[in-house]
Amino acid sequence: MKRLELLDYGRFFAAIMVVLFHYTFNGILNGKIESIQHIDSLINFTKYGYLGVEFFFMISGFVIFKSSKHRTPAQFAVSRAVRLYPSYWFAVLFTSIVAFYFGGELMAVSPAQVLVNLTLLQNYLGVGHVDGVYWSLVYELKFYALVFFLLFLGLQKQLNLLFMLWPVLMLAAFIMGYDYLPYLGGYFYYFSAGALFAILQSNKTLKSILSIIISFVLCVLYSTSKASLKAESTGVYFSEYIVGLIITCFFVFFIIQNTQKAQLLNLPFSKTLGALTYPVYLIHAHFGYMFISKYATEENKVFIYFLTISIVLSVSFFMHRIIEIKLFNVWKKLFMSTLYEVIYKAQELSSGVLVIYNKLQKTK
């Protein structure tokens, strides 16, 4: 898949939105940053930075859908594992070490918690996240699992149709009050929207456009209602109109991204900025909370904010260059010899069972 440089800028922008939300607003609000107070004029903007996660989910839907179109189930699983786990493992260990020295009672982690977190299955095992931002990776895994399941069933050629029908099914679930069911509501509206924009690149039909419109409406309804709940739980005002406008901007970004001119753009540092996004997201939150809380005062907090972000970017650059690039072949071999082999054999077994079943049916 050709690298889309505007999309890399979008990734990095979403990461900065989330970083500023955590450092200037959320960390102080939830008591994880204790040494400083909000900058009121700043948080009027940065308090909406949590919506960067929704933008991430749209980007993920777009990228994962495109990458799945020409891969077998085993190839898809390996590509996702190589992308997801190595940097995540480093981030878990990095954050845990910092928490050991600076976490105190509020952000302390236990060895057992660290080990479980390394599997990325802590949410299913009743164990807390080493870093709170890992909650979004649970949704990523769920989306990967959905795409993998469709590929495993041999439905690769039907992906366009299935993803165009997905928003219709979610709309029906929303109307009938079943949107709490898996894959039928919440953040999956955004994964769906991203995938549909990927479809629109080569399949501009009335069906795909109507599906995008349904996804847009569901995304706006979900995020504006969530803003109301957020206001109630935090005591901080969140404008539903501003939230709706931001979500609209996300969709406009993808409309522009799908134009030929945007896809041919050559933007400075786009590859590096896009590559830094995932490491930045993984390590910024709890490390930042602990570092800012320890060293920031009302007098130096702007400097500490810049210093913290600089450290996060530096560590992220190290993660990208060493963990993701230098050790790429190590991770590829690891997952090819384990995950790939398991899935390949499972496919062979399922194909064999299907052949036997068909023969039995013919003898009846």
Sequence and secondary structure as in RCSB ss.txt:
>XXXX:A:sequence
MKRLELLDYGRFFAAIMVVLFHYTFNGILNGKIESIQHIDSLINFTKYGYLGVEFFFMISGFVIFKSSKHRTPAQ
FAVSRAVRLYPSYWFAVLFTSIVAFYFGGELMAVSPAQVLVNLTLLQNYLGVGHVDGVYWSLVYELKFYALVFFL
LFLGLQKQLNLLFMLWPVLMLAAFIMGYDYLPYLGGYFYYFSAGALFAILQSNKTLKSILSIIISFVLCVLYSTS
KASLKAESTGVYFSEYIVGLIITCFFVFFIIQNTQKAQLLNLPFSKTLGALTYPVYLIHAHFGYMFISKYATEEN
KVFIYFLTISIVLSVSFFMHRIIEIKLFNVWKKLFMSTLYEVIYKAQELSSGVLVIYNKLQKTK
>XXXX:A:secstr
    HHHHHHHHHHHHHHHHHIIIIIHHHTTS  S    HHHHHHHTTGGGHHHHHHHHHHHHHHHHHTT  HHH
HHHHHHHHHHHHHHHHHHHHHHHHHHH TTTS   HHHHHHHHHT TTTTT   SSGGGHHHHHHHHHHHHHHHH
HHTT GGGHHHHHHHHHHHHHHHHHHT TTSTTSSTTHHHHHHHHHHHHHTT   HHHHHHHHHHHHHHHHHHHH
HHHHHHHHHS    HHHHHHHHHHHHHHHHHHTSHHHHT   TTHHHHHHHHHHHHHHHHHHHHHHHHHH  TTT
HHHHHHHHHHHHHHHHHHIIIIIIIITHHHHHHHHIIIIIHHHHHHHHHHHHHHHHHHHHHHH 
